Amino acid sequence: MCRQSIYYYICISQRKMVLQRSMVQRVVEGITFLFELLVKFVLSVQKVDPHPENKDDGYGLSWRLAVETNNVRGWKTVPPKCYKHVEEYMTGGQYEVDLKLIVDQILGYASQISVSSDGFDAWILDVDDTCISNISYYKAMRFGCDPFDSSKFKPWIMKGMCPANPVVLGLFNKLIERGFKVFLLTGRDQATHLKITTHNLHNQGFIGYQRLILRGAEYKGLSAVRYKSRIRKELEGEGYRIWGNVGDQWSDLQGDCLGQRTFKLPNPMYCIS
Amino acid sequence: MCRQSIYYYICISQRKMVLQRSMVQRVVEGITFLFELLVKFVLSVQKVDPHPENKDDGYGLSWRLAVETNNVRGWKTVPPKCYKHVEEYMTGGQYEVDLKLIVDQILGYASQISVSSDGFDAWILDVDDTCISNISYYKAMRFGCDPFDSSKFKPWIMKGMCPANPVVLGLFNKLIERGFKVFLLTGRDQATHLKITTHNLHNQGFIGYQRLILRGAEYKGLSAVRYKSRIRKELEGEGYRIWGNVGDQWSDLQGDCLGQRTFKLPNPMYCIS
């Protein structure tokens, strides 16, 4: 090997060493970057609680269950710590999933009933938060955490724009198709709300019911249970056989002449005794 | 520079290069390892669903709500797709949180009752999955996804080792302290289960009740609703005033002489009609 070529070799070796050193440096920088990424990712993931029911949601679930099973009665407002839970429940999709399963049960039951040709096989459906929904109104009332305020609720009703609960509208139509007479029974005041309620139900597709019954002057002051019991008794007196009775309040489903079977739809936002 | 030292330099350079090459190799291996770790971590994290209610858990929640509100009736087994949901519910803490809120409601109600000195103010508590728990047994039955099997359930009962529901034991003790007469009413068979049930309740701290009532031969073949109605009617016939009635089955809380108020404890594992 001549001296020149040896020097050349040394030069090449040194250049390679410099290149490799810079490569190592870059690799180390890369590892550091990846490690930082990993740490950031772990921290961001830790913020997502895989068991939300262990915190306030746990209380929210319990409270909602206790309300829906009628263990908590006569409550005036949703406990403030349930606000986020109820909001998520009403707007996050679970409410509709719950309604659907119940309506599936109702349809399963209804399909087993042999409907007579005499026109006296009846169903009773409640109106507010059964056929049509007040969720938009209750959103402004912190989903029931704020106390009921009739001065705000009445203008909402008078808009006549409560949207249908689509799954209950589907039930309504199927019951009528099957030949049942559907009675819509509500605690709304007949004198002030008959026209707008009729209009609202119509604009939401509730067409073909047998009768819409609002609270007349003669039932003023009665509890919801007693008022609705009296109406059902009158219907039975007319000869109707009440096969099913659907409402979001326990007061829709208690008292006399309840019908062969009652169905409780969820409503964690308010309680009517 | 002499030839020897040049060769020495070349040797050193080559050794350094080999060392650096092996270093680069290790660094690359390190990066690969870290990258694999990152991928595994991302995949494992993706399995944790921050909104379990959006998937099968959503159905589990709906099904459980429909059961607890008595919208789903006469069911034989828990739907298989609810298995993980019910397991998580029964073992993950939410069941106890739910029980506690209901017992708080019961105590709130009981505290308003003025207990007479005549010794006839009564409460009725169910036994299985009210006072004492069968969760351990139902765990082996996939929390009710497997059909009920009396050939397995009876040996479990005969161990006499059903643990207390601590929160219901607390309620039991407080009711007795307040001066109520507590009746434990169960559908268990009197001929075969009286001794072991008495022993089990005693070893779990249920001491001081007024009477433990099992299903005698004269009530065989009756539905749970009719059997329990008859017993409650007999108690009222003896002069007892039933203030509260607590059970995990709707059949505990339906029929005649229900008491002033009923309380439904959760049970998503089985249904007794």
Chai-1 contact restraints between the chains, C-beta under 6 A:
chainA,res_idxA,chainB,res_idxB,connection_type,confidence,min_distance_angstrom,max_distance_angstrom,comment,restraint_id
A,I6,B,I6,contact,1.0,0.0,6.0,A-B,restraint_1
A,S13,B,S13,contact,1.0,0.0,6.0,A-B,restraint_2
A,Q20,B,Q20,contact,1.0,0.0,6.0,A-B,restraint_3
A,V27,B,V27,contact,1.0,0.0,6.0,A-B,restraint_4
A,L34,B,L34,contact,1.0,0.0,6.0,A-B,restraint_5
A,L38,B,L38,contact,1.0,0.0,6.0,A-B,restraint_6
A,V45,B,V45,contact,1.0,0.0,6.0,A-B,restraint_7
A,V48,B,P50,contact,1.0,0.0,6.0,A-B,restraint_8
A,P50,B,V48,contact,1.0,0.0,6.0,A-B,restraint_9
A,E53,B,Q94,contact,1.0,0.0,6.0,A-B,restraint_10
A,G58,B,Q94,contact,1.0,0.0,6.0,A-B,restraint_11
A,G58,B,V97,contact,1.0,0.0,6.0,A-B,restraint_12
A,S62,B,V97,contact,1.0,0.0,6.0,A-B,restraint_13
A,S62,B,D98,contact,1.0,0.0,6.0,A-B,restraint_14
A,S62,B,L101,contact,1.0,0.0,6.0,A-B,restraint_15
A,L65,B,D98,contact,1.0,0.0,6.0,A-B,restraint_16
A,A66,B,L101,contact,1.0,0.0,6.0,A-B,restraint_17
A,A66,B,I102,contact,1.0,0.0,6.0,A-B,restraint_18
A,E68,B,T69,contact,1.0,0.0,6.0,A-B,restraint_19
A,T69,B,E68,contact,1.0,0.0,6.0,A-B,restraint_20
A,T69,B,K264,contact,1.0,0.0,6.0,A-B,restraint_21
A,N71,B,I102,contact,1.0,0.0,6.0,A-B,restraint_22
A,N71,B,Q105,contact,1.0,0.0,6.0,A-B,restraint_23
A,N71,B,F263,contact,1.0,0.0,6.0,A-B,restraint_24
A,V72,B,Q105,contact,1.0,0.0,6.0,A-B,restraint_25
A,Q94,B,E53,contact,1.0,0.0,6.0,A-B,restraint_26
A,Q94,B,G58,contact,1.0,0.0,6.0,A-B,restraint_27
A,V97,B,G58,contact,1.0,0.0,6.0,A-B,restraint_28
A,V97,B,S62,contact,1.0,0.0,6.0,A-B,restraint_29
A,D98,B,S62,contact,1.0,0.0,6.0,A-B,restraint_30
A,D98,B,L65,contact,1.0,0.0,6.0,A-B,restraint_31
A,L101,B,S62,contact,1.0,0.0,6.0,A-B,restraint_32
A,L101,B,A66,contact,1.0,0.0,6.0,A-B,restraint_33
A,I102,B,A66,contact,1.0,0.0,6.0,A-B,restraint_34
A,I102,B,N71,contact,1.0,0.0,6.0,A-B,restraint_35
A,Q105,B,N71,contact,1.0,0.0,6.0,A-B,restraint_36
A,Q105,B,V72,contact,1.0,0.0,6.0,A-B,restraint_37
A,F263,B,N71,contact,1.0,0.0,6.0,A-B,restraint_38
A,K264,B,T69,contact,1.0,0.0,6.0,A-B,restraint_39
